[in-house]
């Protein structure tokens, strides 16, 4: 899961200098969104190989954060002056990433991805409360529509007409909420570079995952070449590659256009998981997905 906003770049984007660069940025961002939408597959494969969710987030995000540590230390002149914002990015972004991986490895991919994608609604509400951002009628409708969609998704997992919330659901919801909080913290930390904020988030995820592994006593995976290569590939392709391509695309596109392209992440996740698992989403889930996508589209139009 990336460290940037679902609905808008943080802390802002620059329009492309030319139609060619805009086209390239759009293609790169579409690739990045699709890559993140397919991230559930390596997560579940590694979990099946004995790399538990907290261990995976510790090894993948922790190692990526350590690789970026020299760059972070080189920019310490800016982020050292904002310890509270740094702590918020590490805590919110770290929990969002760690809980997302755990939700994807323990729950139903379609259901948890839809619940995570309530993040735009939480961003709107958080922006109003924390940053006193304007809450227009369109954005208010988008929040209501998104929550209605979530209600349908949750009820679809219950027995005859009853809602049943699982631990994976709670993790997915908390990931979306803290992801939105991290976006707000990133937008507020305007003096800190996007690169530093991304590395801080990765280190925060690694630290929280290490704590979870220690408290839960999660076993480390067997020392095998296959597991090491799998974790390394996930960290390199999804964590590092996904973050870099997302940052490139969002820095060269307008906020509304980038947010619209990023919706491909949800589509890629739902379609790929349904095909791979031979699972046909239920009517309530499809209706909930349509409402959540519609709410995100309303927020894009507001950008």
C-alpha positions as CSV (number, residue, x, y, z in Angstrom):
1,X,0.0,0.0,0.0
2,X,1.3,3.3,-1.0
3,X,2.1,6.3,1.2
4,X,0.2,8.8,-0.9
5,X,-3.4,9.8,-1.0
6,X,-6.2,7.8,-2.6
7,X,-8.1,10.9,-3.7
8,X,-5.5,13.5,-4.1
9,X,-1.7,13.9,-4.1
10,X,-0.1,14.9,-0.9
11,X,1.1,17.6,-0.4
12,X,0.1,18.8,-3.8
13,X,0.8,18.1,-7.5
14,X,2.2,20.0,-10.4
15,X,0.5,20.0,-13.7
16,X,2.4,18.3,-16.5
17,X,4.6,20.6,-18.6
18,X,3.4,19.1,-21.9
19,X,0.8,16.7,-23.4
20,X,3.6,14.1,-23.8
21,X,4.6,14.2,-20.2
22,X,1.0,14.1,-19.1
23,X,0.4,11.0,-21.2
24,X,3.5,9.3,-19.8
25,X,2.6,10.2,-16.2
26,X,-0.9,8.9,-16.7
27,X,0.4,5.6,-18.1
28,X,2.9,5.3,-15.2
29,X,0.2,6.0,-12.6
30,X,-2.2,3.5,-14.3
31,X,0.6,0.9,-14.1
32,X,1.2,1.8,-10.4
33,X,-2.5,1.6,-9.5
34,X,-2.8,-1.8,-11.2
35,X,0.3,-3.0,-9.5
36,X,-1.1,-2.1,-6.1
37,X,-4.4,-3.7,-7.0
38,X,-2.6,-7.0,-7.6
39,X,-0.6,-6.8,-4.4
40,X,-2.9,-9.2,-2.6
41,X,-1.6,-12.1,-4.6
42,X,2.1,-12.0,-3.4
43,X,0.8,-11.2,0.1
44,X,-1.3,-14.4,0.1
45,X,1.4,-16.5,-1.6
46,X,3.9,-15.5,1.0
47,X,1.5,-16.1,3.9
48,X,0.9,-19.6,2.5
49,X,4.7,-20.1,2.5
50,X,4.8,-19.3,6.2
51,X,5.6,-15.5,6.1
52,X,2.8,-14.2,8.4
53,X,1.3,-10.8,7.8
54,X,3.2,-8.9,10.6
55,X,6.5,-10.6,9.6
56,X,5.9,-9.7,6.0
57,X,5.3,-6.0,6.7
58,X,8.3,-6.0,9.1
59,X,10.7,-7.5,6.5
60,X,9.3,-5.7,3.4
61,X,8.6,-2.2,4.7
62,X,11.4,-2.4,7.3
63,X,14.0,-3.3,4.8
64,X,12.7,-0.7,2.3
65,X,12.8,1.9,5.0
66,X,16.4,1.0,6.0
67,X,17.5,1.2,2.4
68,X,16.1,4.8,2.3
69,X,17.6,5.7,5.6
70,X,20.7,7.4,4.1
71,X,18.4,9.6,2.0
72,X,16.3,10.4,5.0
73,X,19.3,11.4,7.1
74,X,20.5,13.6,4.2
75,X,17.3,15.6,4.5
76,X,17.2,15.7,8.3
77,X,17.6,19.5,8.2
78,X,13.9,19.8,7.2
79,X,12.1,17.0,9.1
80,X,14.0,17.4,12.4
81,X,12.1,20.7,12.9
82,X,8.8,18.9,12.8
83,X,8.9,16.0,15.3
84,X,5.1,15.9,15.8
85,X,4.4,15.6,12.1
86,X,7.1,13.0,11.7
87,X,5.6,10.9,14.6
88,X,2.1,11.2,13.1
89,X,3.3,10.0,9.6
90,X,5.2,7.1,11.1
91,X,2.3,6.1,13.4
92,X,-0.6,6.6,11.0
93,X,1.2,5.5,7.8
94,X,2.9,2.6,9.5
95,X,-0.3,1.2,11.0
96,X,-2.2,1.7,7.7
97,X,0.4,-0.3,5.8
98,X,0.8,-3.1,8.4
99,X,-3.0,-3.5,9.0
100,X,-3.6,-3.6,5.2
101,X,-1.2,-6.5,4.7
102,X,-2.7,-8.3,7.6
103,X,-6.3,-7.8,6.3
104,X,-5.3,-9.0,2.8
105,X,-3.7,-12.2,4.2
106,X,-6.4,-13.0,6.7
107,X,-9.7,-11.9,5.0
108,X,-11.5,-12.0,1.8
109,X,-9.7,-9.8,-0.7
110,X,-12.8,-8.3,-2.4
111,X,-14.5,-7.5,0.8
112,X,-11.4,-6.0,2.6
113,X,-10.4,-4.0,-0.4
114,X,-13.8,-2.4,-0.6
115,X,-13.8,-1.6,3.1
116,X,-10.3,-0.1,2.8
117,X,-11.5,2.1,0.0
118,X,-13.6,4.1,2.4
119,X,-10.4,6.0,2.9
120,X,-11.7,8.9,0.7
121,X,-14.7,9.3,2.9
122,X,-12.5,9.4,6.0
123,X,-10.2,11.9,4.3
124,X,-13.1,14.3,3.7
125,X,-14.3,14.1,7.3
126,X,-10.8,14.4,8.7
127,X,-10.0,17.3,6.4
128,X,-13.1,19.1,7.7
129,X,-12.3,18.4,11.4
130,X,-8.5,18.7,11.4
131,X,-7.8,21.2,8.7
132,X,-11.1,23.1,8.6
133,X,-11.5,22.3,4.9
134,X,-14.7,23.1,3.1
135,X,-17.4,20.4,3.2
136,X,-19.5,21.0,0.1
137,X,-22.9,19.4,-0.5
138,X,-21.2,17.1,-3.1
139,X,-18.6,15.9,-0.6
140,X,-21.3,15.3,2.0
141,X,-23.2,13.2,-0.4
142,X,-20.1,11.3,-1.3
143,X,-19.5,10.4,2.4
144,X,-23.1,9.2,2.8
145,X,-22.9,7.1,-0.4
146,X,-19.6,5.5,0.6
147,X,-20.9,4.6,4.1
148,X,-24.0,3.1,2.5
149,X,-21.8,1.0,0.2
150,X,-19.8,-0.2,3.2
151,X,-23.0,-1.2,5.0
152,X,-24.0,-3.4,2.0
153,X,-20.5,-5.0,1.9
154,X,-20.5,-5.8,5.6
155,X,-24.1,-7.1,5.5
156,X,-23.1,-9.3,2.6
157,X,-20.8,-11.3,4.8
158,X,-23.4,-12.0,7.5
159,X,-25.9,-14.7,8.0
160,X,-29.4,-14.1,6.6
161,X,-29.8,-10.4,6.8
162,X,-27.4,-9.9,9.7
163,X,-24.1,-8.0,9.7
164,X,-21.0,-9.9,10.8
165,X,-17.7,-8.0,11.2
166,X,-14.6,-10.1,11.3
167,X,-11.1,-9.2,12.5
168,X,-10.0,-8.7,8.9
169,X,-12.9,-6.3,8.4
170,X,-11.7,-4.3,11.4
171,X,-8.2,-4.2,10.1
172,X,-9.3,-3.1,6.6
173,X,-11.4,-0.3,8.1
174,X,-8.7,0.8,10.5
175,X,-6.2,0.8,7.6
176,X,-8.5,3.1,5.6
177,X,-9.0,5.4,8.5
178,X,-5.3,5.6,9.4
179,X,-4.4,5.9,5.7
180,X,-6.7,9.0,5.5
181,X,-5.1,10.3,8.7
182,X,-1.7,9.8,7.2
183,X,-2.7,11.7,4.1
184,X,-3.8,14.7,6.3
185,X,-0.5,14.5,8.2
186,X,1.4,14.5,4.9
187,X,-0.5,17.4,3.6
188,X,0.1,19.4,6.8
189,X,3.9,18.6,6.6
190,X,4.5,20.8,3.6
191,X,8.1,21.5,4.4
192,X,9.1,17.9,4.4
193,X,9.8,16.3,1.0
194,X,7.6,13.5,-0.3
195,X,10.6,11.2,-0.3
196,X,11.3,11.8,3.4
197,X,7.7,11.3,4.3
198,X,7.5,8.0,2.4
199,X,10.6,6.7,4.1
200,X,9.3,7.8,7.5
201,X,6.1,5.9,6.8
202,X,8.0,2.7,5.8
203,X,10.2,2.9,9.0
204,X,7.0,3.4,11.0
205,X,5.5,0.3,9.5
206,X,8.6,-1.7,10.2
207,X,8.7,-0.5,13.8
208,X,5.0,-1.3,14.5
209,X,5.3,-4.6,12.8
210,X,8.4,-5.5,14.9
211,X,6.3,-4.7,18.0
212,X,3.4,-6.8,16.7
213,X,5.7,-9.7,16.0
214,X,7.2,-9.5,19.5
215,X,3.9,-9.2,21.3
216,X,2.1,-11.9,19.3
217,X,5.1,-14.1,19.1
218,X,4.7,-14.6,15.4
219,X,7.2,-17.1,14.1
220,X,9.8,-16.0,11.7
221,X,9.6,-17.8,8.3
222,X,11.9,-20.8,7.7
223,X,15.3,-19.7,6.4
224,X,14.9,-20.7,2.8
225,X,16.0,-19.1,-0.5
226,X,12.5,-19.2,-1.8
227,X,11.0,-17.2,1.1
228,X,13.9,-14.7,1.0
229,X,13.5,-14.1,-2.7
230,X,9.7,-13.8,-2.3
231,X,10.0,-11.2,0.4
232,X,12.8,-9.4,-1.5
233,X,10.8,-9.3,-4.7
234,X,7.7,-8.0,-2.9
235,X,9.7,-5.2,-1.2
236,X,11.5,-4.3,-4.4
237,X,8.6,-4.5,-6.9
238,X,5.6,-3.4,-4.8
239,X,7.0,-1.3,-1.9
240,X,9.8,0.5,-3.7
241,X,8.7,0.3,-7.3
242,X,5.0,1.0,-6.5
243,X,5.9,3.9,-4.3
244,X,8.2,5.4,-6.9
245,X,5.8,5.1,-9.8
246,X,3.0,6.5,-7.8
247,X,5.0,9.5,-6.7
248,X,6.1,10.1,-10.3
249,X,2.6,9.9,-11.7
250,X,1.0,12.0,-9.1
251,X,3.7,14.7,-9.3
252,X,3.0,15.3,-13.0
253,X,-0.8,15.2,-13.1
254,X,-3.6,17.4,-11.8
255,X,-5.2,16.1,-8.5
256,X,-8.5,15.2,-10.1
257,X,-7.0,13.2,-13.0
258,X,-4.6,11.3,-10.8
259,X,-7.4,10.4,-8.3
260,X,-9.5,9.1,-11.1
261,X,-6.7,6.9,-12.5
262,X,-6.0,5.5,-9.0
263,X,-9.5,4.0,-8.9
264,X,-8.0,1.4,-11.2
265,X,-6.4,-0.1,-8.0
266,X,-9.8,-1.1,-6.6
267,X,-11.0,-2.4,-10.0
268,X,-7.8,-4.5,-10.5
269,X,-8.1,-6.0,-7.0
270,X,-11.7,-6.9,-7.2
271,X,-11.5,-8.3,-10.7
272,X,-8.3,-10.2,-10.3
273,X,-9.3,-11.7,-6.9
274,X,-12.7,-12.8,-8.3
275,X,-11.1,-14.5,-11.3
276,X,-8.2,-16.1,-9.4
277,X,-10.4,-17.4,-6.6
278,X,-13.4,-18.3,-8.9
279,X,-15.5,-16.1,-6.7
280,X,-18.5,-14.3,-8.0
281,X,-19.3,-11.2,-5.9
282,X,-22.8,-11.2,-4.4
283,X,-25.4,-8.7,-5.5
284,X,-25.0,-6.7,-2.2
285,X,-21.2,-6.6,-2.7
286,X,-21.6,-5.4,-6.3
287,X,-24.0,-2.8,-5.2
288,X,-21.7,-1.7,-2.4
289,X,-18.8,-1.6,-4.8
290,X,-20.8,0.6,-7.1
291,X,-21.6,3.0,-4.3
292,X,-18.0,3.2,-3.0
293,X,-16.7,3.8,-6.6
294,X,-19.4,6.4,-7.1
295,X,-18.5,8.1,-3.9
296,X,-14.8,8.2,-5.0
297,X,-15.8,9.6,-8.3
298,X,-17.9,12.4,-6.7
299,X,-14.8,13.3,-4.6
300,X,-12.7,13.3,-7.8
301,X,-15.1,15.7,-9.4
302,X,-14.7,18.0,-6.4
303,X,-10.9,18.1,-6.8
